[in-house]
Structures are given as C-alpha cells and as structure tokens.
C-alpha cells in the first residue's frame, strides 16, 4: 500500500506559563478535511480552557476538566485558537494532519 497520498501530521505543545493568561496555539495549517486534536496533558493538575480568539468565546470557553481530556476541531488553521488555565504550568498538546 502506497503512503504517498496520505497526509503528514505534526505535533506541538504549549506551556501555560502564567495563570489566567490566554496563549495562542502555534500557527499550523490543517489539511483539507482534517481535524486538530487539542489535549490537556496527562500530567496537568487543573482544567484547561479552549476558546476562539475573540472576547465572546473567551468569556465562555470550552473546558477540558481533567488531565487527558481532549477536543477535536475541523478548522483550517490553529492560529484562531487560544488556551488558558487558572493554574500556571499546565501543558496543552496538539496533533493534526497537514
């Protein structure tokens, strides 16, 4: 089976250095029809907030309550997503096909 037609993928991590601060995800273009998975690291000790980079979304973010929780989004690029936590030092992981 040829793998030439399969998309490649990339991974990244964002460390939330400061509490209650919104951090953008790295700017990664997502392949047509592909998804990006955003995951709270299994070592996290606090919930992680996920939002679109606008005030309305930040006011009511999607919350990854537990370490290891994830969300999958079908978007064209990751630059529109921001993450935060009430506790400093949490880590967000992501993987997407390109």
C-alpha positions as protocol buffer text, in pm:
chain_id: "A"
residue {
  index: 1
  type: UNK
  ca { x: 0 y: 0 z: 0 }
}
residue {
  index: 2
  type: UNK
  ca { x: 142 y: 337 z: -102 }
}
residue {
  index: 3
  type: UNK
  ca { x: 170 y: 609 z: 161 }
}
residue {
  index: 4
  type: UNK
  ca { x: 229 y: 889 z: -93 }
}
residue {
  index: 5
  type: UNK
  ca { x: -133 y: 1006 z: -84 }
}
residue {
  index: 6
  type: UNK
  ca { x: -162 y: 1011 z: 295 }
}
residue {
  index: 7
  type: UNK
  ca { x: -133 y: 1344 z: 469 }
}
residue {
  index: 8
  type: UNK
  ca { x: 153 y: 1409 z: 704 }
}
residue {
  index: 9
  type: UNK
  ca { x: 97 y: 1516 z: 1060 }
}
residue {
  index: 10
  type: UNK
  ca { x: 259 y: 1745 z: 1313 }
}
residue {
  index: 11
  type: UNK
  ca { x: 252 y: 1779 z: 1691 }
}
residue {
  index: 12
  type: UNK
  ca { x: 315 y: 2069 z: 1927 }
}
residue {
  index: 13
  type: UNK
  ca { x: 293 y: 2166 z: 2291 }
}
residue {
  index: 14
  type: UNK
  ca { x: 207 y: 2494 z: 2461 }
}
residue {
  index: 15
  type: UNK
  ca { x: 308 y: 2553 z: 2823 }
}
residue {
  index: 16
  type: UNK
  ca { x: 75 y: 2791 z: 3003 }
}
residue {
  index: 17
  type: UNK
  ca { x: 346 y: 2975 z: 3193 }
}
residue {
  index: 18
  type: UNK
  ca { x: 116 y: 3224 z: 3367 }
}
residue {
  index: 19
  type: UNK
  ca { x: -224 y: 3159 z: 3521 }
}
residue {
  index: 20
  type: UNK
  ca { x: -531 y: 3326 z: 3368 }
}
residue {
  index: 21
  type: UNK
  ca { x: -342 y: 3429 z: 3053 }
}
residue {
  index: 22
  type: UNK
  ca { x: -459 y: 3335 z: 2703 }
}
residue {
  index: 23
  type: UNK
  ca { x: -192 y: 3168 z: 2489 }
}
residue {
  index: 24
  type: UNK
  ca { x: -227 y: 3117 z: 2114 }
}
residue {
  index: 25
  type: UNK
  ca { x: -159 y: 2778 z: 1964 }
}
residue {
  index: 26
  type: UNK
  ca { x: 133 y: 2761 z: 1720 }
}
residue {
  index: 27
  type: UNK
  ca { x: 31 y: 2865 z: 1368 }
}
residue {
  index: 28
  type: UNK
  ca { x: -19 y: 2530 z: 1191 }
}
residue {
  index: 29
  type: UNK
  ca { x: -215 y: 2493 z: 869 }
}
residue {
  index: 30
  type: UNK
  ca { x: -454 y: 2198 z: 891 }
}
residue {
  index: 31
  type: UNK
  ca { x: -511 y: 1978 z: 586 }
}
residue {
  index: 32
  type: UNK
  ca { x: -837 y: 1998 z: 393 }
}
residue {
  index: 33
  type: UNK
  ca { x: -1097 y: 1783 z: 567 }
}
residue {
  index: 34
  type: UNK
  ca { x: -861 y: 1711 z: 857 }
}
residue {
  index: 35
  type: UNK
  ca { x: -901 y: 1786 z: 1226 }
}
residue {
  index: 36
  type: UNK
  ca { x: -680 y: 1916 z: 1503 }
}
residue {
  index: 37
  type: UNK
  ca { x: -690 y: 1743 z: 1841 }
}
residue {
  index: 38
  type: UNK
  ca { x: -622 y: 1965 z: 2141 }
}
residue {
  index: 39
  type: UNK
  ca { x: -545 y: 1770 z: 2459 }
}
residue {
  index: 40
  type: UNK
  ca { x: -481 y: 1856 z: 2822 }
}
residue {
  index: 41
  type: UNK
  ca { x: -153 y: 1687 z: 2916 }
}
residue {
  index: 42
  type: UNK
  ca { x: -189 y: 1377 z: 3131 }
}
residue {
  index: 43
  type: UNK
  ca { x: 35 y: 1548 z: 3389 }
}
residue {
  index: 44
  type: UNK
  ca { x: -191 y: 1854 z: 3430 }
}
residue {
  index: 45
  type: UNK
  ca { x: -342 y: 1929 z: 3770 }
}
residue {
  index: 46
  type: UNK
  ca { x: -603 y: 2188 z: 3666 }
}
residue {
  index: 47
  type: UNK
  ca { x: -865 y: 2239 z: 3395 }
}
residue {
  index: 48
  type: UNK
  ca { x: -764 y: 2396 z: 3063 }
}
residue {
  index: 49
  type: UNK
  ca { x: -983 y: 2647 z: 2877 }
}
residue {
  index: 50
  type: UNK
  ca { x: -1008 y: 2640 z: 2497 }
}
residue {
  index: 51
  type: UNK
  ca { x: -1158 y: 2933 z: 2304 }
}
residue {
  index: 52
  type: UNK
  ca { x: -1168 y: 3110 z: 1970 }
}
residue {
  index: 53
  type: UNK
  ca { x: -952 y: 3421 z: 1985 }
}
residue {
  index: 54
  type: UNK
  ca { x: -1239 y: 3664 z: 2047 }
}
residue {
  index: 55
  type: UNK
  ca { x: -1387 y: 3818 z: 2361 }
}
residue {
  index: 56
  type: UNK
  ca { x: -1721 y: 3633 z: 2344 }
}
residue {
  index: 57
  type: UNK
  ca { x: -1555 y: 3292 z: 2319 }
}
residue {
  index: 58
  type: UNK
  ca { x: -1301 y: 3373 z: 2591 }
}
residue {
  index: 59
  type: UNK
  ca { x: -1589 y: 3469 z: 2822 }
}
residue {
  index: 60
  type: UNK
  ca { x: -1744 y: 3122 z: 2779 }
}
residue {
  index: 61
  type: UNK
  ca { x: -1462 y: 2883 z: 2684 }
}
residue {
  index: 62
  type: UNK
  ca { x: -1481 y: 2509 z: 2629 }
}
residue {
  index: 63
  type: UNK
  ca { x: -1327 y: 2349 z: 2938 }
}
residue {
  index: 64
  type: UNK
  ca { x: -1109 y: 2039 z: 2939 }
}
residue {
  index: 65
  type: UNK
  ca { x: -1186 y: 1947 z: 3302 }
}
residue {
  index: 66
  type: UNK
  ca { x: -944 y: 1661 z: 3353 }
}
residue {
  index: 67
  type: UNK
  ca { x: -589 y: 1571 z: 3258 }
}
residue {
  index: 68
  type: UNK
  ca { x: -602 y: 1375 z: 2933 }
}
residue {
  index: 69
  type: UNK
  ca { x: -930 y: 1530 z: 2813 }
}
residue {
  index: 70
  type: UNK
  ca { x: -931 y: 1644 z: 2450 }
}
residue {
  index: 71
  type: UNK
  ca { x: -1136 y: 1816 z: 2185 }
}
residue {
  index: 72
  type: UNK
  ca { x: -1123 y: 1763 z: 1809 }
}
residue {
  index: 73
  type: UNK
  ca { x: -1195 y: 2055 z: 1575 }
}
residue {
  index: 74
  type: UNK
  ca { x: -1219 y: 2070 z: 1197 }
}
residue {
  index: 75
  type: UNK
  ca { x: -1058 y: 2407 z: 1127 }
}
residue {
  index: 76
  type: UNK
  ca { x: -824 y: 2541 z: 858 }
}
residue {
  index: 77
  type: UNK
  ca { x: -555 y: 2667 z: 1095 }
}
residue {
  index: 78
  type: UNK
  ca { x: -469 y: 2673 z: 1464 }
}
residue {
  index: 79
  type: UNK
  ca { x: -392 y: 3046 z: 1484 }
}
residue {
  index: 80
  type: UNK
  ca { x: -754 y: 3121 z: 1577 }
}
residue {
  index: 81
  type: UNK
  ca { x: -746 y: 2908 z: 1895 }
}
residue {
  index: 82
  type: UNK
  ca { x: -628 y: 3026 z: 2239 }
}
residue {
  index: 83
  type: UNK
  ca { x: -585 y: 2830 z: 2563 }
}
residue {
  index: 84
  type: UNK
  ca { x: -555 y: 2922 z: 2930 }
}
residue {
  index: 85
  type: UNK
  ca { x: -574 y: 2780 z: 3281 }
}
residue {
  index: 86
  type: UNK
  ca { x: -630 y: 2918 z: 3629 }
}
residue {
  index: 87
  type: UNK
  ca { x: -311 y: 2741 z: 3741 }
}
residue {
  index: 88
  type: UNK
  ca { x: 30 y: 2818 z: 3588 }
}
residue {
  index: 89
  type: UNK
  ca { x: 239 y: 2541 z: 3435 }
}
residue {
  index: 90
  type: UNK
  ca { x: -35 y: 2340 z: 3262 }
}
residue {
  index: 91
  type: UNK
  ca { x: 52 y: 2197 z: 2920 }
}
residue {
  index: 92
  type: UNK
  ca { x: -165 y: 2169 z: 2609 }
}
residue {
  index: 93
  type: UNK
  ca { x: -73 y: 1917 z: 2340 }
}
residue {
  index: 94
  type: UNK
  ca { x: -197 y: 1911 z: 1983 }
}
residue {
  index: 95
  type: UNK
  ca { x: -174 y: 1690 z: 1680 }
}
residue {
  index: 96
  type: UNK
  ca { x: -306 y: 1748 z: 1331 }
}
residue {
  index: 97
  type: UNK
  ca { x: -276 y: 1618 z: 980 }
}
residue {
  index: 98
  type: UNK
  ca { x: -137 y: 1865 z: 728 }
}
